[in-house]
Amino acid sequence: MTIRLELRTSVPRWLSPALTLGAVAVALVISGLIIAAVGGNPIASYLHILNASFGSVGVLSDTLVKATPLILTGLACALAFRMRLWNIGAEGQFLLGAWGASAVVLFPLVPAGTPGIILIPLMMVAGMAAGALWGLIPGLLRARLAVNEIIVTLMLNYIALFWIQFWVFGPWSESGFQQSKTFPDEAWLPKLSDFASSVPAFGGLTVHLGLIFGLVAAGLLWVFLERSRWGYEIRLIGDSPRAARYAGIDIAKRLIIVFAISGALAGLAGMSEVSGAVHRLQDRISPGYGFTAVIVAYLAKFQPGRVVVAAILFGALILAGREIQPSGVPAMIQGIILFTLIVADVLVRYRVRIERTAPPPPAMGATAPPAATPGGAGDGG
Amino acid sequence: MTAAATPGSPPPPPPAGSPLAVEARGIVKHFPGVLANDRVDFDLRRGEVHALLGENGAGKSTLMNILAGLYRPDAGEIEVEGVQVAFGSPREAISAGLGMVHQHFTLVPSQTVTENILLGLDRPRFLLHERASEAEIGRLAERFGLRVDPRARIWQLSVGEQQRVEILKMLYRGARILIMDEPTAVLAPQEADDLFATLRSMTAEGRSVVFISHKLGEVLAIADRITVMRRGRVTAAGVPAAGATKGDLARLMVGRSVLELLDRTPSTPGEVVLALRDVTADNDRGLTALRGVSLQVRAGEIVGIAAVAGNGQSELAEVVTGLRPCGGEILIGGRSVANKSASTVISQGVAHVPEDRAAVGSAPNLSLTDNLIMKRYTDAPVARGWLVDNASARAIATELRDTYQISTPTVETEVRLLSGGNLQRAILAREIETNPGLLVAVQPTRGLDVGAIETVHKLLLDMRARGTAILLISEELDELIALSDRIDVIYEGRIAGSFPADEAEIGQIGLLMTGGADTDRETAS
């Protein structure tokens, strides 16, 4: 029996989303088998994850809090990936964004007691600017010197982490602990529980304004990518840089701009996290949001709307990681999802054929029926 | 599997008494929405060159890919040397003695010729006896006139030499039947002659060749018999080449007679639109490609550039369209555009039909609509402020599709799924609709079938009649002579001669193109 891949000559419209969903389903089955193999009950584990992430308004709110930085970093990756710019540095840009926003409060750049209505926009600007700056470095290096952006963005992640550590161990350390002091109330993004006095149902709900940032950013990015001339240019450059150059597009300029915007989105994620959830700067503010964002962007096929959905799914997994034992299970599921997604990508481009090999005919030259007819052709997912 | 024995085992000797090398009966192959082969019969005799002629999309390559084990037929039977076969892979086909050389080569650039030929073989098992293999390959190459250094690395070789490596690869694997898919599309005229000599030396030994082409002239020159396909069906099965005429074959291919002479009104050239003075430029490898080219193109005039590939004509097109830095002076409509960006040149009213239509002229994975608005997405009505109006883009694409008869399932279809002729129609439609003052067209008909070539020629002449200045770069001398008002010949980056078209004589131009008129230097082979 042989299995082989045939290039598809046309790709039906439904195939790609169907395979993406199929990939997630297969990943869950594989993960379930592994859980069962180590003696766990996969159904119970999944129910537990589901319950721990979506089981009540309270945990749903916590899931959305985890999803918020993933939405913004996922959008950052999706934007860059559209242009075939492999920005693996959302993590570093996230950290720089968090640092930039914290700098406004901790240096402080504005006098203490500045009202939130001024302070928060300033923190947003500072966070986005710092993230954009961190994105500009690989952007400029790639545009001007043709340096591979994957390597640069990956390494800048470590520099960003050390940069944060320097500040929280040193100048901004709160009495020797590796974290800054808690931000004043004016620097906190409003969250639902703030309104519990007028709407009691909001009590204890931690969803903060950052979620709105994420949703608005997703909407704006959709318009930018799908409707604007820059989105058209990005699609063109992503598909064929030579055709884009031929069409008169200044690729280097677009590349730098896209990297800056991508960095700014990840920077905004960092700002939203320190200002909305953590309320102080510390070196462990990210459980790897910027890396999970790569998977989120892939799962969403670089489409802003789907980034939101994928981010919520992964937010749920991160949250569940705290709940279930062993907590490695959600990380494993994430990894397996990435694998099955890559396989699904292959299946979008190729058709799998499984063929049974017929036994050889009795004699050479004898009239025999066609030896092998194409066997079951399955588009497995 | 039948004759498709274990890969790597020596091919069985041809059974005596079977006159046919290949016999295919009733081959049917469906692709989504297309019946590529409709009950096709094909036979190949031992020791013949059998040409398979047809327009793009006629089903020639599909049929041959089935014979070579790349695709499986939906129905039909194939016998190779009298033995029924059903190949599951090209490897099985080659072990039955049937090998195919594709249009796009499959060589590893950084490896040597010998390494490429040995790649994927089961013998030698472990240690490479490179010296012995080199000698063996060298002998094989000499026997068939395939001049190539077995120790050269692939990236150092010309396209013609790489093709020889592909042929050697098949011969080394014991191919007695060789399928060549449009082998001359990438060759200069001299290289094509060498190839023909090789093919003849192979058939003299009793090997058989299938020669896929859509160039009538060369088919008549090389083939013993000709099979013509149109829209998945055979319209002429194995007719002898002797006695066939270009006109007959063209009718069988396209189902109508081809205009032999284009209907060309006398030109009334206007003012100078493009002027080059002493232009120099380097190629991608940093070697001098243009050594001081001066020329002019006037409004309503077609200036043809005749040159063998690699003599600087591609670079000439790129410096004029702002895609390559250069020295000297380039004036378009009196304005200097040398070393200006491509967008500046475009805004000066310059349209460009590039040499590589699949990678430069179009974005393969974007829709036809996206490709058709490439030059106008910043202008109304496609642009609405900084937004792209998708509805109006689609409307324009639909209109262009109908006007230029671009055959496509929908305007949302990705252009990589279009045939070469339809893609070129789309590119021309886009460029013509910019109402250019100057059009730079590079190899606009390369790889196209007769019907599509005719369309392209007609569109170019229409533009000329409307007063567009056209710089036409082509390797097809017939095309240049049919279309141009003046022909400049480029050899080694210099203008080697310039003729008004009515005084142009193919022999003289051919001589200049190949450096034959150059008495100072030995002509490069």
Contacts between the chains, C-beta under 8 A, distances in Angstrom:
chain1	res1	chain2	res2	distance
A	2	B	88	6.3
A	4	B	88	8.0
A	4	B	89	7.5
A	6	B	71	7.9
A	9	B	31	5.1
A	9	B	32	6.1
A	9	B	417	7.0
A	10	B	31	7.9
A	10	B	32	4.8
A	10	B	33	7.2
A	10	B	417	6.3
A	223	B	387	7.9
A	227	B	387	5.2
A	227	B	388	6.2
A	227	B	390	7.3
A	228	B	386	5.5
A	228	B	387	5.6
A	228	B	388	6.5
A	229	B	377	5.6
A	229	B	378	6.1
A	229	B	383	6.1
A	229	B	386	5.7
A	229	B	387	7.2
A	229	B	388	5.4
A	230	B	386	7.4
A	231	B	388	7.5
A	232	B	370	7.0
A	232	B	373	7.7
A	232	B	377	5.5
A	232	B	388	5.3
A	235	B	363	7.7
A	235	B	366	6.3
A	235	B	370	6.9
A	236	B	363	5.4
A	236	B	366	6.8
A	236	B	370	7.3
A	236	B	374	7.0
A	239	B	363	4.2
A	239	B	364	6.8
A	239	B	365	4.9
A	239	B	366	5.4
A	240	B	359	6.0
A	240	B	360	7.7
A	240	B	362	7.4
A	240	B	363	4.2
A	240	B	364	6.5
A	240	B	365	8.0
A	242	B	356	7.6
A	242	B	359	5.5
A	242	B	360	4.8
A	243	B	359	6.9
A	243	B	360	5.8
A	243	B	361	6.9
A	243	B	362	6.1
A	243	B	363	4.6
A	243	B	374	7.3
A	244	B	363	7.6
A	245	B	323	6.6
A	245	B	342	6.4
A	246	B	321	7.8
A	246	B	323	6.7
A	246	B	342	6.6
A	246	B	352	6.9
A	246	B	354	6.1
A	246	B	360	5.0
A	246	B	361	6.9
A	247	B	342	7.6
A	247	B	346	7.9
A	247	B	374	4.6
A	247	B	375	6.5
A	248	B	322	7.8
A	248	B	341	6.9
A	248	B	342	4.4
A	248	B	343	3.3
A	248	B	345	7.7
A	248	B	346	4.6
A	248	B	347	7.9
A	248	B	375	7.9
A	249	B	343	7.3
A	250	B	341	6.9
A	250	B	343	7.2
A	355	B	88	6.5
A	357	B	1	6.3
A	357	B	88	7.6
A	358	B	1	7.0
A	360	B	1	6.8
A	360	B	2	6.6
A	361	B	2	5.4
A	361	B	84	7.6
A	364	B	2	7.9
A	364	B	3	7.1
A	364	B	12	7.6
A	364	B	15	7.4
A	364	B	83	5.8
A	365	B	15	6.2
A	365	B	82	5.7
A	365	B	83	5.5
A	365	B	84	8.0
A	367	B	84	7.2
A	368	B	2	6.6
A	368	B	84	5.8
A	370	B	77	6.4
A	370	B	84	7.6
A	370	B	86	5.5
A	371	B	1	5.5
A	371	B	2	4.9
A	371	B	84	7.4
A	371	B	85	7.7
A	371	B	86	4.4
A	372	B	1	6.4
A	372	B	86	5.1
A	372	B	88	6.7
A	374	B	72	5.4
A	374	B	74	8.0
